C-alpha cells in the first residue's frame, strides 16, 4: 500500500535541524526509545525536510542491548556534546546497575552547559542520581515510583505521563515518549505538525502533562463502587502508617461490617488482607529496586518488626525478603 504523504508548513527560516542525542543504557526499554525516535522521523517526513536529527550514544560507543535482547550499534561514546543538543537518556530494566559513575559524571558535565536533558522510562533515576532533578517536578514508571520516592526526597515526584520542568524532562515509559515528543514538536513547529505526526502514528488520544500514567482505581480493579474506590485510594496513600479498617469505614460513612462485606463481594478478600497485599507489593518493589536494608523496607511498609515482615512476606510470596533480594540480584547478573 502506498503511504499518503501530507506536507505541513513549518518555519523555513530555521535551516539547521535540532539534534537529539539518545543515550542508551544497558537493558533500555525499546518501546520508549522507538516511540520518541519515530516521532522525530515522521515529523521530518510530514514537514518535507529535515527539521530533526539524532545520534545514538552509550558507554563504550560500540553496541548496546535493549531489554528485549536486540543489539543496537551506537554512533559514539559519551563524548562532549554541542550546546544546542537535546539529550534523552533511555532507561529500562535494572536502571540502578546501568547508571554508572561514568554516566553520572558525563551527565553532570553536559548539564552544566544548560542543555535540555530528559530521562525516558526509568532514566529519571539516572537524572536524579546525578542531582539534576533536585527541587524539580518529575515522573517515572509507576512500578519504580516507590523506590524513587524513598531515595530522592528532594525531587517532587508526580504521577503524570510526562513532566517538563525548566530544562529537565521525564516520562513514565511506554508510549508516554510520544506525548512528550508531540509537545516538543508543537511548541517548536506548531500544533498542525504535531497532530499530523499523531495521525501517522494512529495515536488518537494525545495526553498532556496533566494526565496520569496509571488507570483510575475503579478501572484497575474492575469495580465502580465509589466508596470501595475511595477506601482503596486511602490505603494506597497510607502504606507506611496503615489505617485500621474501622477508621477507613468511618471515613467513608459506613460500618466496619459493611466495609467487610463490600470487600468480600467485589474483591473476595477482607480489607485487612487487601491492605496487606498492597504493603507487601510495595515492599517487594523496594527490595528489588533499592539498596534499602530489610529493616528499613519493613518500616517503610508499615511493619513494626523485621520478624513480622518476614513472616508475612513468606506467607504471601513463599520466600523470605532476604532470599527474594538475593535471587533477584542473581538473575540480573546472568
N, C-alpha and C positions, 0 to 999 in steps of 0.2 A: 504494500500500500504506500502511495506517495504521500509524504507528510505535507500538510498545508502550511506554508510559511507566512507569518504575519509580521511585517516590519513595523516597529513602533518608533515614533520620532523621539530622539534623545538629543541632548545638547552636543552639537557637533564641534563646539569650540574647545572642548576638553579632549585633546587627541591622545594623551598618554593614558593607557589603561591603568586602572587601580589594581595593584598586585596584592593577592592574598598568599600568605606563606602558611601552609598547613604543616604543623609539627606533629608527626605521627608517633605516638607512644606504642611500646610493645603491647600487643593484645588490644589495640584500639578497636572500637566498635565501627564496623564498616558502614552501617546504615546512617549513623550521624555524619560521618565524613562524606559519604556519597551524596547525601541529601544536600549538603552545603555546596559541594563541588558541582553537582548537576544544575543547581540553581544558577550558578555563575555561567556555566556553559550555555544554558538555554537563554540567559539574559543577553549574551553575546549574539546568539542566533537571532533572537527577536529584535535586537537593535540594529542588526545588519552590519555590525562592525565589532571590533574587539574593545569593549569597554572594561573588561576584567581580564586579568592574567593571574596565573597561580604557579606555585612551586611547592614541591613536597620535600620536606627535610626531616631528619631524625638523627639520633646519635649513631655515629659511625659513618653515616652518609651512604651506606650500601643498600641494604634491603631491610624491610620491617614486616612483621607478620601480624595480621589482624586476629581478632578473637575467633573468627571462623576458620582460621588456618591458611588463608590465602596470603601469599607473599607479594609485597609491593616493592618495586625498585624505587629508590629515592633519588632526588635530584642533587642532594648535597647533605653536608653535615650541619651541625648547629653553628653556622657561620654568622658573621656580622651582617645585619640587615640594613636596608635603606630606611631613612626617617619617615618616608610616606608609605611604608608597607603596613599591612594589617595582618596580625598574627593570630592564627587559630590553632590552639593546642587540642589534639584529639585524643581523648582518653577512652578507657573501656574496662576490661576485667583487670583486677589487681592493680589499680592505678597507683596504690601506695608503692608497690615494688617498681613500677615503671617510672616513678618520679625520683630520679637520681639526683645526686648532688650537682652533677654537671649540668643537668637540665635546669635546676633551680638557679644556679649561678648565671647561666645564659639568659634565663627569663628575666631575672632582676636587672641584668646589664642592659638588655634590649628595652625593657620597660622604662628605664631612666631616660631614654630618648624621647619619651612621650608618645610611643606607638600605641595604636589601638590594639589591645590584646584580649583575646577571648578564649574560653575553655568550652569545648563541646562535650556533652555527656558527663563523664566523671572527671574531666580535666579541670573542673572548678577546684578540685582537691589540689592539683598541681599549682594553680594560681594562688590559692590560699596558703599553701605550704611555703611559697616564695614571698609571702607577705603582700601580695599585690591586690588582695581583696579586703584588707583591714579597713574597717569603717565604711565599707560599701555593701550595697544590696547584691545578692547573688542567688543562684539556684543550682541544683544538682539533681541527678536522677533520684526519684523518691526512695529507691532501695538503699541509697547511700546517705540519705539525709540525717538519719540518727547519728551515725558515726561522725559525720561532718559537723553537726551542731555541737557534739561533745568536744571535738578537737579545736574548733575555730570559733571561740566565743566573740571575737571582735568582728566577725562577719555577720551581717544581717541576712540570714537565710530565709528565702521565700519559697513558696510552692509554685511559682509562675513557670510557664513553659520556657520563657527566656527572660533575661534581665540585661538591660544596658544601663550602666551607672557610670557616667563620665566616659573615661577611655577604657573601661573594662566591660566585657560581655561574657555571659554564661548561659548555657542552655541545659535543659533537663534530659537531653538524649533523644534517641529515636528521630522522629520526623520534626522535632522542635527546631532542628537546624534549618529546615525550610522556612519556618516562621521568622527566624532571625534574619536570614538572608533576604527574604521578601521585604522586611522592614528596612534593611540597609539599601536595597535596590530602590525602594520607593523614596527614601529620603534623598538619594543621590540623583535618581533619574525619573522620578515621578511614579504615581500610582498606576498609570496605564501600563507601563512596562512591567511593574511588579505583578499586576493582575494577569498580564499575558503569560508571564512565566508560570504563575499558579495554574492557569488553564492548561498549559502544556504538560504540567505535572499531574493533571487531573486532581488538583488539590482544591477542593471546592469550599473548604471552611478555613480561611486564614485566621490564625489566632494572634492575639496581641499579648503584650507583657502583663495584661490584667487577667489572662486566662490561667487556670491552674492545671497542673500536669496530671493529677490523679482524678479518677471518677468520683462523683459525689458518693456519700455513704449509701444512700438508697440504691444507686446504680450498682455499686460494688458488691453489696450483699444481696441484691436482688429482691429487696423488700422496701416498700414505700410507706412504711408506718412512721409518721412524723416523730412520735415520742421515742420509738426504738432508735431511729436515726440520731436523735438528739443525745440519747444516753451513750451510744457508741462513740459519737464525736467527743463527748466529755471524757470517756475512757481513753481515747487516743491522745487527748491533750493532757492527761494526768497519769503518765506512766511511772514517773519517779515517786510520786506520792499518791498511791491508789486511793480512790474514794469508795467508801463502803456502799453496798447495794441499797441499803436503807436511805442513805443520803442522796444517791442517784435517783431513787424512786421519788423521794420528796421533792427534789429539784424540778422534776417534770410533772408533778402533780398526781402521783399515783401511790398506791401502797406497795410495800416490798413484795407481797404475794402476787399482785397484779404484774409487777415487773418480771417476776419469775415465770409466770405463765406466758408472758409476751415472748421472752427469750426461748422458752421451750417450744412454743408454737412455731416461731419463724426460723430459729437457728438450731433447734434441737440440742440445746445445752443451757446450763444455768448462766446467769450474769457473771457469777464468780469464775466459772470455767472459761467463759469467753474472754473476760478481762485477763485471766492468767495466760491465755494463749497469745494475746496481744503483747503482754510483757515479755514472754519468752521469745517471741519473734524479734522484738527489738534487741533482746539480749544476744540472740544468735547473730544478728547483723553486726553488733558491736564486737563480738568475739572474732568474727571473720574479717572485719574491715578496719579495726583499730588495734593498737598495742596496749589498750587499757588492761589492767590486771583483772582477774576474775572477780576479785572483791569489789573493785570499782564498777564493773559491769553489773554485778548484783545490786549494788546500791543505786545505780542509775536506773534500774528497772524495778525498784520498789521492794527489793528483798532485804529483810533485816539482817540476815546472816548468810555467809557463803554456803554453809551446810544445807540450809533450807533451799537456797537457789539451786544447788547441785542436785538435790533430791527431786525438785520439781522439773528441772531440765531433763534429767534422766528418765523420769516417768513419761515425759512428752516426746522426747527425741530418741530415746533408747541409747543414749550415750551421755558421758559427763561433759561439762563445759571444757575441761582440760583436753579430753580426747578429741572433741569437736574441733578445737583450735589446732591441735596437732595434725589431725588428718587433713584439715583444710590447707595448712602450710605444706604438707607433703604433696597434695595434688597440684599446688601452684609450682612446686619445684620440679615437677616431671617435665 
